[in-house]
């Protein structure tokens, strides 16, 4: 059922990998409230923003984060900021999809994304694919780590 994102009151923040036109335009057309990296930081500056910075800043603003891939779950520094800031992230499970395919996958999972974003309060990363959502382990905290 379409319209869940519009009715949810959620605000989404899209990482640079999701682009600034095709995916945001498709989601907005479906009623999603969102902001892109380019919109928040400026087109030139957004290319220089470190992942840890935008993850923390967007989370502190209350945004639900949408990402192109799951790489941030494997980087210990990024995993730490996800955990410590309480980030709630939905990332495409297949980083090889582009443009309209990315938008289609997110839109096909709109109800599930909205439901999980409203229901789960602790930090999380869900992989989003054509087959639905799958909770992904964030590699933090790590025993014996100084991070």
C-alpha positions as CSV (number, residue, x, y, z in Angstrom):
1,X,0.0,0.0,0.0
2,X,1.5,3.3,-1.0
3,X,1.4,6.5,1.1
4,X,2.9,5.0,4.3
5,X,5.9,7.4,4.2
6,X,3.7,10.4,3.6
7,X,1.5,9.6,6.6
8,X,4.3,8.5,8.9
9,X,5.7,11.9,9.8
10,X,9.2,10.4,9.1
11,X,12.0,12.4,7.5
12,X,14.6,10.6,5.4
13,X,18.1,11.6,4.6
14,X,19.7,10.2,1.4
15,X,23.4,9.5,1.2
16,X,25.4,10.7,-1.9
17,X,25.3,7.2,-3.4
18,X,21.5,7.5,-4.0
19,X,22.1,10.6,-6.1
20,X,20.3,13.9,-6.1
21,X,17.7,13.5,-8.8
22,X,16.3,10.2,-9.9
23,X,15.8,8.5,-6.5
24,X,14.8,11.6,-4.5
25,X,12.4,12.7,-7.2
26,X,10.7,9.3,-7.3
27,X,10.4,9.1,-3.5
28,X,9.1,12.6,-3.3
29,X,6.5,11.9,-6.0
30,X,5.3,9.1,-3.7
31,X,5.1,11.5,-0.7
32,X,8.3,10.8,1.1
33,X,9.7,13.7,3.0
34,X,13.5,13.8,2.5
35,X,16.7,15.7,2.0
36,X,19.7,14.8,0.0
37,X,23.4,15.3,0.7
38,X,23.6,18.0,-2.0
39,X,20.6,19.8,-0.5
40,X,21.9,19.8,3.0
41,X,25.6,20.5,2.4
42,X,25.7,22.0,-1.1
43,X,26.8,20.1,-4.2
44,X,30.6,20.7,-3.8
45,X,30.7,20.4,0.0
46,X,28.7,17.2,0.0
47,X,31.5,15.4,-1.8
48,X,33.9,16.2,1.1
49,X,31.7,15.3,4.0
50,X,32.9,12.2,5.9
51,X,30.4,9.5,6.5
52,X,30.7,9.7,10.2
53,X,29.8,13.4,10.1
54,X,26.6,13.1,8.1
55,X,25.5,9.9,9.9
56,X,25.8,11.6,13.2
57,X,24.3,15.0,12.1
58,X,21.3,13.4,10.3
59,X,20.6,11.1,13.2
60,X,20.7,13.9,15.7
61,X,18.1,15.7,13.5
62,X,15.9,12.7,13.8
63,X,16.3,11.5,10.1
64,X,15.9,8.0,8.9
65,X,19.0,7.3,6.8
66,X,18.8,5.8,3.3
67,X,22.1,4.4,1.9
68,X,23.3,3.0,-1.4
69,X,25.1,0.0,0.2
70,X,26.0,-1.8,3.4
71,X,29.7,-0.7,3.5
72,X,29.1,1.4,6.5
73,X,28.3,-1.6,8.6
74,X,31.8,-3.1,8.0
75,X,33.9,0.0,8.7
76,X,34.5,0.1,12.5
77,X,34.6,3.9,12.8
78,X,31.3,4.2,10.9
79,X,29.8,1.3,12.8
80,X,30.7,3.0,16.0
81,X,28.9,6.3,15.1
82,X,25.9,4.3,14.0
83,X,25.8,2.6,17.4
84,X,26.7,5.6,19.5
85,X,24.3,8.1,17.7
86,X,21.4,5.7,17.5
87,X,21.2,5.8,13.7
88,X,18.4,4.0,12.0
89,X,19.5,3.0,8.5
90,X,18.0,1.3,5.4
91,X,20.7,0.4,2.9
92,X,20.3,-1.3,-0.5
93,X,21.4,-4.9,-0.3
94,X,22.7,-4.8,-3.9
95,X,25.1,-1.9,-4.5
96,X,25.1,-2.6,-8.2
97,X,21.6,-1.3,-8.9
98,X,21.3,2.2,-10.2
99,X,18.8,5.0,-10.8
100,X,15.2,3.9,-11.3
101,X,16.0,0.4,-9.9
102,X,17.1,1.9,-6.6
103,X,13.9,3.9,-6.4
104,X,11.8,0.9,-7.3
105,X,13.3,-1.2,-4.6
106,X,12.8,1.5,-1.9
107,X,9.2,2.2,-3.1
108,X,8.4,-1.5,-3.2
109,X,9.5,-1.7,0.5
110,X,7.8,1.5,1.6
111,X,5.4,-0.1,4.1
112,X,8.1,-2.3,5.6
113,X,10.6,0.6,5.9
114,X,8.0,2.9,7.5
115,X,6.8,0.2,9.9
116,X,10.3,-0.7,11.1
117,X,11.4,2.9,11.3
118,X,8.5,3.6,13.6
119,X,8.7,0.3,15.6
120,X,12.5,-0.2,16.3
121,X,14.1,2.5,18.4
122,X,17.6,1.1,19.0
123,X,20.3,1.7,16.3
124,X,19.8,-0.6,13.3
125,X,20.7,-1.2,9.7
126,X,18.3,-3.1,7.4
127,X,19.3,-4.3,4.0
128,X,16.6,-3.5,1.5
129,X,16.2,-5.7,-1.6
130,X,13.7,-6.9,-4.1
131,X,12.9,-9.7,-1.6
132,X,12.2,-7.3,1.3
133,X,14.1,-6.3,4.4
134,X,16.8,-8.1,6.4
135,X,18.3,-6.9,9.6
136,X,22.1,-6.5,9.3
137,X,24.6,-6.7,12.0
138,X,26.5,-3.5,12.8
139,X,30.1,-4.5,13.6
140,X,30.1,-2.6,16.9
141,X,30.8,-2.8,19.8
142,X,33.8,-5.0,19.2
143,X,35.3,-6.7,22.3
144,X,38.9,-5.5,22.9
145,X,38.5,-2.5,20.6
146,X,39.7,1.0,21.5
147,X,37.1,2.7,19.4
